[in-house]
Amino acid sequence: MNEQVARNVVLVRAIETADVGHAVLSDDDRKYATRSARELAAWQASDAKVATSQHHFLQQRAEQILKRLGERTPAFGAFYRRAPGLTGIWLALPLLAFVIGAALDRIANPHRVDLLSAPLLGIIGWNLLVYLGLLIWALVPAARKRRSGTLLLQRLSTGKVAVPRKLPAPLADGVAHYLANWSAMSEPLTRARLSRTFHLAAAGFALGAVVSLYARGLLTQYITGWESTFLDAQQVHSLLSMLFTPALTVFPFLQGFSLAEIGQLRFSTGAGAALPAVAGGERWVHLYGATLLLLVVAPRLLLASIAAIQARRLKRNFPIDLD
């Protein structure tokens, strides 16, 4: 069964378990729902030309009971019909990350391409650390044993965790049990969705920085160079060579650089000295843009695609123990 059907089944089970005295659902209500569900499940299976299964029966029975309870208690009807979890965050977070990435680069480097740009180097370095952490998590069993539910996962799974007001006591107890059960049962799906969103946000953040670099280059003549208190030209050349090797390998049309060029690009630190107006700033924009695409955007989109496939599979075939 899919996510929505599983949610309905878990909700009905929690309500029936809490309603010990049959104050919310009478014996007649339950018998009628069972009888109707058997007939509807048989018709549904016949239309699909498959054998009647427990999934068909439980789906129809849950829908019958929820419909009846929603008609009797409007507050409950509004509760079960709303989408579970905080669905807006899955789209809002990547878009917000893109905007922040663009704004951060603009604030840090308003008029020049700094070859040792802290924001750009920080984006690359942070993502490489994340890849290392994911690799350790995948290869070391002890790193996976400490997984546990968190408040964030609960909020993402159930949204507003408060039980709706003006519900009969047995119904309110059933909803409270459902919220606890569903947050635990849907944790794998929520983790997959959260992983997909985080990877998309990281890709959007880096893409925002790239777009900002190129957009400002249309209206601004970049002054290119670097400055450092502790690094000399040889060390900067080694660092940049290692950093830009993937881009220069994958995109051979990009222009490389020599040690002499790096030495000439050092900003003067003398009092009142003017910054050198170095031509060819587009070369460094292309190098940083290609590096961010190769080391951040592309891997993050790949990881987001893997998480999205997992989330889609869990949504269509939600794992639930029918026993």
C-alpha positions in Angstrom: 0.0 0.0 0.0 1.1 3.6 -0.6 1.8 6.2 2.0 -1.7 7.7 2.2 -3.4 4.3 2.5 -0.9 3.2 5.2 -1.5 6.5 7.1 -5.3 5.9 7.0 -4.9 2.3 8.2 -2.6 3.3 11.1 -4.9 6.1 12.1 -8.0 3.8 12.2 -6.2 1.1 14.1 -5.1 3.7 16.7 -8.7 5.0 17.1 -10.2 1.5 17.4 -7.6 0.5 19.9 -8.2 3.6 22.0 -12.0 3.4 21.8 -12.3 0.5 24.2 -15.9 1.3 25.2 -17.0 1.7 21.5 -18.1 5.2 22.3 -16.8 6.7 19.1 -17.3 3.7 16.8 -20.2 1.4 17.8 -20.3 -2.3 17.0 -22.7 -1.5 14.1 -20.2 1.0 12.7 -17.4 -1.5 12.7 -19.5 -4.3 11.3 -20.9 -2.1 8.5 -17.4 -0.8 7.7 -16.1 -4.4 7.5 -19.0 -5.6 5.3 -18.8 -2.7 3.0 -15.0 -3.0 2.8 -15.2 -6.6 1.7 -17.6 -5.8 -1.2 -15.6 -2.7 -2.3 -12.3 -4.6 -2.1 -13.7 -7.3 -4.3 -14.9 -4.8 -6.8 -11.5 -3.0 -6.7 -9.6 -6.2 -7.3 -12.0 -7.3 -10.0 -11.5 -4.0 -11.9 -7.7 -4.4 -11.6 -8.0 -8.1 -12.5 -6.1 -9.2 -9.5 -6.9 -11.3 -6.4 -8.4 -9.6 -3.4 -5.8 -8.9 -0.8 -5.5 -7.6 2.7 -4.3 -4.2 1.3 -7.6 -3.8 -0.7 -9.7 -4.7 2.3 -7.9 -2.5 4.8 -7.8 0.5 2.4 -11.6 0.4 1.9 -12.4 -0.2 5.6 -10.2 2.6 6.8 -11.8 5.0 4.2 -15.3 4.0 5.4 -14.5 4.6 9.0 -12.6 7.9 8.5 -15.4 9.2 6.3 -18.0 8.3 9.0 -15.9 9.9 11.8 -15.3 13.0 9.7 -19.0 13.5 9.1 -19.7 13.2 12.9 -16.7 15.4 14.0 -15.7 18.1 11.6 -12.5 18.9 13.5 -11.4 15.3 13.0 -12.4 15.5 9.3 -10.1 18.5 8.8 -7.3 16.7 10.6 -7.2 13.5 8.6 -7.8 15.2 5.2 -4.8 17.5 5.6 -1.5 16.5 4.1 0.8 14.9 6.7 4.1 16.6 7.7 5.6 19.9 6.7 5.4 19.5 2.9 6.3 23.0 2.0 9.9 22.7 3.4 10.9 20.2 0.7 10.7 22.9 -2.0 11.3 26.0 0.1 14.7 24.9 1.5 16.5 24.4 -1.8 15.2 27.7 -3.2 16.2 29.5 0.0 19.7 27.9 -0.2 20.1 29.2 -3.8 19.2 32.7 -2.8 21.6 32.7 0.2 24.4 31.2 -1.9 24.1 34.0 -4.4 23.9 36.7 -1.7 26.8 35.3 0.3 29.2 35.4 -2.7 28.0 38.9 -3.6 28.7 40.2 -0.1 32.1 38.5 0.2 33.5 39.5 -3.2 31.8 42.6 -4.5 34.3 43.8 -7.1 37.0 41.1 -7.6 37.7 37.4 -8.1 39.8 36.5 -5.1 41.7 33.3 -5.9 41.6 32.4 -2.2 38.0 33.3 -1.8 36.9 32.1 1.6 33.2 31.5 0.7 34.1 29.5 -2.4 36.8 27.5 -0.8 34.5 27.0 2.2 31.7 25.6 0.0 34.1 23.1 -1.6 35.8 22.1 1.6 32.5 21.6 3.5 31.1 19.4 0.8 34.2 17.3 0.6 33.9 16.7 4.4 30.3 15.7 3.9 31.3 13.2 1.3 33.9 11.8 3.6 31.3 11.5 6.4 28.8 9.8 4.1 31.5 7.3 3.1 32.4 6.5 6.7 28.7 6.1 7.5 28.2 3.7 4.6 31.4 1.6 5.4 31.5 1.6 9.2 28.6 -0.4 10.8 29.0 1.4 14.1 28.2 4.7 12.5 24.7 3.4 11.5 23.7 1.9 14.8 23.3 5.2 16.5 20.4 6.3 14.3 17.4 7.4 16.3 14.3 9.4 15.9 14.6 13.2 16.5 12.1 16.0 17.1 12.9 17.3 13.6 11.9 14.0 12.0 8.7 13.9 14.1 7.7 17.3 13.0 8.5 16.5 9.3 6.5 13.3 9.6 3.4 14.6 11.3 3.5 18.4 11.1 1.5 19.9 14.0 1.9 17.3 16.7 -0.9 18.7 18.9 -4.1 16.8 18.9 -7.0 18.9 17.5 -9.4 20.4 20.0 -13.0 19.6 20.5 -12.5 15.8 20.0 -14.2 13.2 22.1 -11.8 11.7 24.6 -11.5 8.2 22.9 -10.9 9.9 19.5 -8.4 12.3 21.0 -6.5 9.4 22.6 -6.5 7.5 19.3 -5.1 10.5 17.4 -2.4 11.0 20.0 -1.4 7.3 19.6 -1.5 7.6 15.8 0.9 10.6 15.9 3.4 8.7 18.0 3.1 5.5 15.9 3.2 7.3 12.5 6.3 9.4 13.3 8.2 6.1 14.1 6.8 4.1 11.2 7.5 6.9 8.6 11.0 7.6 9.8 12.7 5.8 6.9 10.6 7.8 4.4 11.1 11.1 6.2 14.9 10.5 6.3 14.9 9.8 2.6 13.0 13.0 1.9 15.2 15.0 4.2 18.3 13.6 2.6 17.0 14.5 -0.8 16.2 18.1 0.3 19.5 18.6 2.0 21.4 17.5 -1.1 19.3 19.7 -3.3 19.8 22.6 -0.9 23.6 22.1 -1.0 23.6 22.0 -4.8 21.4 25.1 -4.9 23.7 27.0 -2.5 26.7 26.3 -4.7 24.8 27.0 -7.9 23.7 30.3 -6.4 27.4 31.2 -5.9 28.2 30.3 -9.5 25.3 32.3 -10.9 26.3 35.3 -8.8 29.9 35.1 -10.2 28.7 35.1 -13.8 25.9 37.6 -13.3 28.2 40.2 -11.7 30.8 39.6 -14.4 28.3 40.9 -17.0 28.3 44.3 -15.4 31.6 44.4 -13.6 35.2 44.2 -14.7 36.8 41.8 -12.3 40.1 42.5 -10.6 41.8 39.2 -10.1 44.4 38.3 -7.6 45.1 36.9 -4.1 46.6 37.9 -0.8 47.8 36.0 2.2 49.9 36.6 5.3 51.2 33.1 5.6 51.2 31.6 2.1 53.7 32.4 -0.7 53.2 32.1 -4.5 54.5 28.5 -4.5 52.1 27.3 -1.9 49.2 29.2 -3.5 50.1 27.7 -6.9 50.1 24.2 -5.4 46.8 24.7 -3.7 45.1 26.0 -6.8 46.6 23.3 -9.0 45.2 20.7 -6.7 41.8 22.4 -6.5 41.4 23.0 -10.2 42.8 19.7 -11.5 39.3 18.1 -11.8 38.0 21.0 -13.9 41.1 21.2 -16.1 40.9 17.4 -16.7 37.2 17.2 -17.5 37.2 20.5 -19.5 40.4 20.6 -21.5 39.4 23.9 -23.1 39.8 25.7 -19.8 43.1 27.7 -19.6 45.6 26.6 -16.9 48.1 28.8 -15.1 51.8 28.9 -14.2 53.7 29.7 -11.0 54.9 33.0 -12.6 51.3 34.0 -13.3 50.3 33.3 -9.7 53.2 35.4 -8.5 52.1 38.3 -10.7 48.5 38.1 -9.4 49.4 38.8 -5.7 47.7 42.0 -4.5 50.2 44.7 -3.4 50.1 45.2 0.3 52.1 48.4 0.4 50.5 51.5 2.0 48.4 53.2 -0.6 49.4 50.8 -3.4 46.7 50.3 -6.0 45.3 46.9 -6.8 46.7 45.5 -10.1 44.1 45.6 -12.9 44.7 42.1 -14.3 43.0 41.1 -17.5 41.6 37.7 -18.1 39.4 37.4 -15.0 36.9 35.3 -16.9 39.5 32.4 -16.8 39.2 32.2 -13.0 35.5 32.6 -13.1 35.3 29.6 -15.4 37.7 27.6 -13.3 35.8 28.2 -10.1 32.4 27.7 -11.8 33.5 24.4 -13.3 35.0 23.3 -10.0 31.9 24.0 -8.1 29.8 22.2 -10.7 32.1 19.1 -10.6 32.8 18.9 -6.9 29.5 20.2 -5.4 26.6 20.5 -7.8 26.9 17.3 -9.7 27.6 15.0 -6.7 24.9 16.5 -4.7 22.4 16.1 -7.5 23.4 12.5 -7.9 22.9 11.9 -4.1 19.6 13.8 -4.2 18.5 11.5 -7.1 19.4 8.4 -5.1 17.4 9.7 -2.1 14.5 10.7 -4.3 14.3 7.2 -5.8 14.3 5.7 -2.3 11.6 8.1 -1.1 9.5 7.4 -4.2 9.8 3.6 -3.6 8.9 4.0 0.1 5.9 6.2 -0.7 4.5 3.8 -3.2 5.2 0.7 -1.1 5.1 1.9 2.4 6.5 -0.8 4.8 3.8 -1.8 7.3 3.4 -4.9 9.3 -0.2 -6.1 8.7 0.0 -8.6 11.5 
